[in-house]
Amino acid sequence: MTTHASDLSLIFDPTPAELRATLAAGINAFHATTVPQDSTRFGFSLRDSAGTLAGGVVGLLSWQWLFVEALFVTETWRGQGLGRRLLAAAETHAQAQGCHSVWLDTFQARDFYLGLGYEMFGELQNYPGPQSRAFLRKTLGDKTCHPSRHEHPRP
């Protein structure tokens, strides 16, 4: 058994799915000692009558925050308010579940989110390439954006 740090081997892993799962379990176990992890993933999609995806949003509820993991509208449907509709559904759901705020990161849709009341709290320049990744947040509770705390907007 290795007892000194100098005896450990550093091993490169080009497909770290198992390593990622093991690390996540260790991190979550550590957090459980101070701030227990209580997270729930959810999604909303907009589909046509044939079931074809027009757009969707996936979020993660954790520690009374919504993290928007992905928001996408297909090119055919862009410019018709679907992104706003999907984001409003996610925000309303999060608020109904007790969330007080939402955060996300983007490198192409900064102005979209700023126009919906989000504010920047960080920026990673030159990621990717000449662009920058913006980190944005918004406090939930603006009734002009959310029809009801306990009602999901219809997709």
LUMMI-300641 format. One record per residue (C-alpha): residue number from 0; residue in one letter; x, y, z. Coordinates in pm, whole numbers, always signed. Example, Ala and Ser with C-alpha at 12.3 -4.5 7.8 and 13.67 -1.06 7.14 Angstrom:
<seq:0&type:A&X:+1230&Y:-450&Z:+780>;
<seq:1&type:S&X:+1367&Y:-106&Z:+714>;
This chain:
<seq:0&type:M&X:+0&Y:+0&Z:+0>;
<seq:1&type:T&X:+127&Y:+347&Z:-92>;
<seq:2&type:T&X:+180&Y:+571&Z:+207>;
<seq:3&type:H&X:+367&Y:+868&Z:+55>;
<seq:4&type:A&X:+242&Y:+1113&Z:-205>;
<seq:5&type:S&X:+563&Y:+1066&Z:-402>;
<seq:6&type:D&X:+470&Y:+698&Z:-452>;
<seq:7&type:L&X:+143&Y:+780&Z:-634>;
<seq:8&type:S&X:+120&Y:+739&Z:-1013>;
<seq:9&type:L&X:-31&Y:+1016&Z:-1226>;
<seq:10&type:I&X:-244&Y:+846&Z:-1492>;
<seq:11&type:F&X:-394&Y:+1019&Z:-1798>;
<seq:12&type:D&X:-753&Y:+915&Z:-1878>;
<seq:13&type:P&X:-879&Y:+1012&Z:-2228>;
<seq:14&type:T&X:-1234&Y:+888&Z:-2153>;
<seq:15&type:P&X:-1296&Y:+985&Z:-1789>;
<seq:16&type:A&X:-1666&Y:+897&Z:-1748>;
<seq:17&type:E&X:-1597&Y:+654&Z:-1463>;
<seq:18&type:L&X:-1342&Y:+889&Z:-1306>;
<seq:19&type:R&X:-1591&Y:+1178&Z:-1330>;
<seq:20&type:A&X:-1859&Y:+971&Z:-1156>;
<seq:21&type:T&X:-1619&Y:+869&Z:-878>;
<seq:22&type:L&X:-1504&Y:+1228&Z:-825>;
<seq:23&type:A&X:-1865&Y:+1354&Z:-820>;
<seq:24&type:A&X:-1955&Y:+1093&Z:-556>;
<seq:25&type:G&X:-1660&Y:+1204&Z:-342>;
<seq:26&type:I&X:-1743&Y:+1573&Z:-381>;
<seq:27&type:N&X:-2109&Y:+1513&Z:-298>;
<seq:28&type:A&X:-2015&Y:+1307&Z:+8>;
<seq:29&type:F&X:-1788&Y:+1589&Z:+126>;
<seq:30&type:H&X:-2060&Y:+1850&Z:+67>;
<seq:31&type:A&X:-2310&Y:+1637&Z:+258>;
<seq:32&type:T&X:-2112&Y:+1706&Z:+575>;
<seq:33&type:T&X:-2172&Y:+2083&Z:+548>;
<seq:34&type:V&X:-2429&Y:+2164&Z:+277>;
<seq:35&type:P&X:-2624&Y:+1853&Z:+175>;
<seq:36&type:Q&X:-2675&Y:+1820&Z:-198>;
<seq:37&type:D&X:-3036&Y:+1824&Z:-305>;
<seq:38&type:S&X:-3050&Y:+1858&Z:-681>;
<seq:39&type:T&X:-3314&Y:+1785&Z:-941>;
<seq:40&type:R&X:-3276&Y:+1800&Z:-1318>;
<seq:41&type:F&X:-3575&Y:+1885&Z:-1538>;
<seq:42&type:G&X:-3656&Y:+1996&Z:-1891>;
<seq:43&type:F&X:-3922&Y:+2152&Z:-2109>;
<seq:44&type:S&X:-3948&Y:+2102&Z:-2484>;
<seq:45&type:L&X:-4152&Y:+2258&Z:-2763>;
<seq:46&type:R&X:-4252&Y:+2015&Z:-3038>;
<seq:47&type:D&X:-4465&Y:+2032&Z:-3348>;
<seq:48&type:S&X:-4759&Y:+1800&Z:-3418>;
<seq:49&type:A&X:-4522&Y:+1537&Z:-3561>;
<seq:50&type:G&X:-4315&Y:+1543&Z:-3241>;
<seq:51&type:T&X:-4019&Y:+1722&Z:-3399>;
<seq:52&type:L&X:-3822&Y:+1929&Z:-3152>;
<seq:53&type:A&X:-3845&Y:+2306&Z:-3205>;
<seq:54&type:G&X:-3655&Y:+2392&Z:-2889>;
<seq:55&type:G&X:-3591&Y:+2299&Z:-2531>;
<seq:56&type:V&X:-3441&Y:+2391&Z:-2200>;
<seq:57&type:V&X:-3276&Y:+2171&Z:-1936>;
<seq:58&type:G&X:-3214&Y:+2300&Z:-1587>;
<seq:59&type:L&X:-3073&Y:+2184&Z:-1257>;
<seq:60&type:L&X:-3232&Y:+2289&Z:-926>;
<seq:61&type:S&X:-2981&Y:+2293&Z:-644>;
<seq:62&type:W&X:-2946&Y:+2489&Z:-318>;
<seq:63&type:Q&X:-3245&Y:+2711&Z:-410>;
<seq:64&type:W&X:-3083&Y:+2809&Z:-740>;
<seq:65&type:L&X:-3171&Y:+2717&Z:-1096>;
<seq:66&type:F&X:-2876&Y:+2652&Z:-1324>;
<seq:67&type:V&X:-2975&Y:+2664&Z:-1691>;
<seq:68&type:E&X:-2769&Y:+2382&Z:-1841>;
<seq:69&type:A&X:-2897&Y:+2418&Z:-2196>;
<seq:70&type:L&X:-3142&Y:+2636&Z:-2388>;
<seq:71&type:F&X:-3174&Y:+2583&Z:-2761>;
<seq:72&type:V&X:-3419&Y:+2673&Z:-3037>;
<seq:73&type:T&X:-3373&Y:+2525&Z:-3384>;
<seq:74&type:E&X:-3289&Y:+2771&Z:-3659>;
<seq:75&type:T&X:-3631&Y:+2732&Z:-3824>;
<seq:76&type:W&X:-3809&Y:+2854&Z:-3510>;
<seq:77&type:R&X:-3572&Y:+3132&Z:-3397>;
<seq:78&type:G&X:-3698&Y:+3488&Z:-3365>;
<seq:79&type:Q&X:-4049&Y:+3387&Z:-3261>;
<seq:80&type:G&X:-4014&Y:+3416&Z:-2883>;
<seq:81&type:L&X:-3962&Y:+3046&Z:-2815>;
<seq:82&type:G&X:-3639&Y:+3099&Z:-2619>;
<seq:83&type:R&X:-3816&Y:+3347&Z:-2392>;
<seq:84&type:R&X:-4108&Y:+3107&Z:-2354>;
<seq:85&type:L&X:-3884&Y:+2815&Z:-2260>;
<seq:86&type:L&X:-3679&Y:+3022&Z:-2016>;
<seq:87&type:A&X:-3996&Y:+3159&Z:-1853>;
<seq:88&type:A&X:-4122&Y:+2801&Z:-1807>;
<seq:89&type:A&X:-3793&Y:+2699&Z:-1642>;
<seq:90&type:E&X:-3789&Y:+3007&Z:-1417>;
<seq:91&type:T&X:-4152&Y:+2956&Z:-1313>;
<seq:92&type:H&X:-4088&Y:+2589&Z:-1236>;
<seq:93&type:A&X:-3778&Y:+2679&Z:-1033>;
<seq:94&type:Q&X:-3964&Y:+2943&Z:-837>;
<seq:95&type:A&X:-4248&Y:+2701&Z:-762>;
<seq:96&type:Q&X:-3984&Y:+2460&Z:-628>;
<seq:97&type:G&X:-3850&Y:+2725&Z:-389>;
<seq:98&type:C&X:-3564&Y:+2870&Z:-592>;
<seq:99&type:H&X:-3480&Y:+3236&Z:-541>;
<seq:100&type:S&X:-3235&Y:+3287&Z:-829>;
<seq:101&type:V&X:-3107&Y:+3152&Z:-1159>;
<seq:102&type:W&X:-2763&Y:+3148&Z:-1318>;
<seq:103&type:L&X:-2614&Y:+3035&Z:-1647>;
<seq:104&type:D&X:-2320&Y:+3081&Z:-1878>;
<seq:105&type:T&X:-2314&Y:+3159&Z:-2249>;
<seq:106&type:F&X:-2076&Y:+3275&Z:-2517>;
<seq:107&type:Q&X:-2324&Y:+3359&Z:-2791>;
<seq:108&type:A&X:-2649&Y:+3478&Z:-2632>;
<seq:109&type:R&X:-2539&Y:+3740&Z:-2378>;
<seq:110&type:D&X:-2768&Y:+4012&Z:-2516>;
<seq:111&type:F&X:-3066&Y:+3775&Z:-2516>;
<seq:112&type:Y&X:-3029&Y:+3715&Z:-2142>;
<seq:113&type:L&X:-2946&Y:+4077&Z:-2058>;
<seq:114&type:G&X:-3269&Y:+4176&Z:-2233>;
<seq:115&type:L&X:-3459&Y:+3942&Z:-2001>;
<seq:116&type:G&X:-3326&Y:+4101&Z:-1683>;
<seq:117&type:Y&X:-3013&Y:+3894&Z:-1626>;
<seq:118&type:E&X:-2696&Y:+4065&Z:-1505>;
<seq:119&type:M&X:-2337&Y:+3964&Z:-1563>;
<seq:120&type:F&X:-2133&Y:+3853&Z:-1264>;
<seq:121&type:G&X:-1830&Y:+3726&Z:-1449>;
<seq:122&type:E&X:-1659&Y:+3688&Z:-1782>;
<seq:123&type:L&X:-1399&Y:+3449&Z:-1913>;
<seq:124&type:Q&X:-1223&Y:+3617&Z:-2204>;
<seq:125&type:N&X:-1093&Y:+3432&Z:-2510>;
<seq:126&type:Y&X:-1319&Y:+3135&Z:-2443>;
<seq:127&type:P&X:-1376&Y:+3010&Z:-2701>;
<seq:128&type:G&X:-1124&Y:+3175&Z:-2931>;
<seq:129&type:P&X:-1179&Y:+3549&Z:-2968>;
<seq:130&type:Q&X:-1518&Y:+3532&Z:-2791>;
<seq:131&type:S&X:-1582&Y:+3547&Z:-2420>;
<seq:132&type:R&X:-1799&Y:+3333&Z:-2195>;
<seq:133&type:A&X:-2039&Y:+3539&Z:-1988>;
<seq:134&type:F&X:-2176&Y:+3429&Z:-1650>;
<seq:135&type:L&X:-2517&Y:+3575&Z:-1576>;
<seq:136&type:R&X:-2767&Y:+3565&Z:-1290>;
<seq:137&type:K&X:-3117&Y:+3683&Z:-1214>;
<seq:138&type:T&X:-3323&Y:+3701&Z:-898>;
<seq:139&type:L&X:-3658&Y:+3529&Z:-943>;
<seq:140&type:G&X:-3982&Y:+3692&Z:-840>;
<seq:141&type:D&X:-4051&Y:+3953&Z:-1105>;
<seq:142&type:K&X:-4423&Y:+3890&Z:-1158>;
<seq:143&type:T&X:-4411&Y:+4059&Z:-1500>;
<seq:144&type:C&X:-4198&Y:+3770&Z:-1626>;
<seq:145&type:H&X:-4363&Y:+3488&Z:-1433>;
<seq:146&type:P&X:-4739&Y:+3430&Z:-1461>;
<seq:147&type:S&X:-4766&Y:+3243&Z:-1131>;
<seq:148&type:R&X:-4542&Y:+3081&Z:-874>;
<seq:149&type:H&X:-4744&Y:+2760&Z:-887>;
<seq:150&type:E&X:-4837&Y:+2734&Z:-1250>;
<seq:151&type:H&X:-4629&Y:+2615&Z:-1545>;
<seq:152&type:P&X:-4668&Y:+2816&Z:-1865>;
<seq:153&type:R&X:-4808&Y:+2603&Z:-2143>;
<seq:154&type:P&X:-4539&Y:+2512&Z:-2399>;
